[in-house]
């Protein structure tokens, strides 16, 4: 089959200009088929003038239409023949035929014309489209086939609601309905998915077949799954090869079950995607759920259904009893503790919901009881949403292997720790991403960042420690490089044309011992020569936090000394408070453990420094969260639209609620295990949302004061940038 160049095809059909109703005479006449909803037989349907006109239009397009009527559903259908290969494109004067073939996805140049339409700028806007202006909920479609369907309905009043291909018989069945101009609900028009041109089932000669479609489908989904893993790496998550191998095939099958041929749809119905991910602490299990949810959402939106969202409903299992879990799962109505309600909200919106059962305990009997309780939630939902249960993805994470009864229900995946080399590559990539915030002081333009590691960066056995190590190292490296850039921009240059315009910054890292790294920062001029070279030593403290010599290391802080805070922790505290000031982490979580006297000393010293630094810009709140009834301090009362801690945070960093710009918020929370559970979502990075509202974490610090005798939960351990006190 000869395929014309895209530009030639565009000119030949003069197609895109005719897609705007302002461009002249409509391509199609009005067809009144409103009586379709009233007929009871094929004979009655065949006498409707609008349907006769529709049949003639399809016949003129060489599709040999045959009218049908389903007595059970009262649906009017039209069966058309697929064009025989080799396909011949419509002639230049056959605009209506071209548009019909395009909207039915059978044009021999479908892919080329879609590509041309995608590259065309700008697309018609709804303000310039009088046929759409009466329907403000419609906007011009981003794909040519969908735009042709939209145009066809706007001009004829006929809506194509379903489209079923039968390659073996060589036909296509269309279900049609009358457009209800004042209704947003019915009928729901058929729309193609974002990658439908990769699923045409059409070979080079234009022949359509099931075999070709299956080949197209496999190729699309294999590429989509590969891109999902790449998206996790783009989020700077270390994806182990073993994890990809274990999950790719079930994920492929799940996506395939959710496809509806070429339609924009994702509904896996009763398909299951369930994994039990276990491995030692600190290898990134909970982080995986977070980045996987983003990757899965991107995969579905880019390939199958642009409107599908992925939500995560998390239920920690290690900090609650069976009785607590039963109570939580049985809560009804408007409640932030209703697990069932939160899942149901996602299903009702058509979302995919990841049900994350976090920190499953070691005891097999306890595991089985907890898992059985969560299955009751799903059983209740199955009664109301039988065709949407496939939209629930279950991910269990644990430091321990599954009980036999649990393993029988979900796929077991052993997560392996990243190798030292993988950790080191991740550190370099994370540092590069953090340093992208650097700007030329003279111009405000981004500068190139050049990293030179004379020795590999440290590699921790615990991914959490690696993350905090890299985060704090990046803070010091970024501040050091920024000072060097400022000096270079202000200093006279020995090279003509380079004054005030460093083109790049070069960082050279040299490990001088197990605990010390020299960082040389140099501003690179346009000629490529390093104009300035300044050395700074960064010292690795025990654990995860770094501090520097100079203003942070080696000198005690009087305010901390006065309260009895050990000098060894002064640099660490100053580093964390610098992160708070620079809004480097959202939020900053600092945890205190130990005796009341020790925690009181740290608490008083830290708050004195914070108050002195931020003054009138600081907003401060103190909470005691030790029992279930204290949850109102976090969520507010049931009748509050915006209450509790959510209201406090909103009035710090929401431009629409804050009294002034640039406020900082300090939350001092006295907690036990129950209190840690209540704040688990707010301690996480990124936004937190309930079904009532959402809050962001900009310029927010949590000082988590764990009462004596209470344990530090895994969740808080993972989220804390530093843990201080005589009990840490």
Helices and strands as residue ranges (DSSP letters): H 6-13, H 15-18, G 21-23, G 34-38, H 42-46, H 49-60, E 66-70, E 75-81, H 95-103, H 110-119, G 126-128, H 130-133, H 144-156, E 158-166, E 171-178, G 196-199, H 210-234, H 241-258, E 274-278, H 285-303, E 310-316, H 322-330, H 339-348, E 352-358, H 364-384, G 389-391, E 392-398, H 404-407, E 411-414, H 420-435, E 448-453, H 463-490, E 504-511, E 516-524, E 530-540, E 546-548, H 558-562, G 567-569, H 570-581, E 588-592, H 596-614, G 615-617, E 618-625, G 628-631, H 632-635, H 644-653, E 664-671, H 673-678, E 688-689, E 694-695, E 700-706, H 714-719, E 722-724
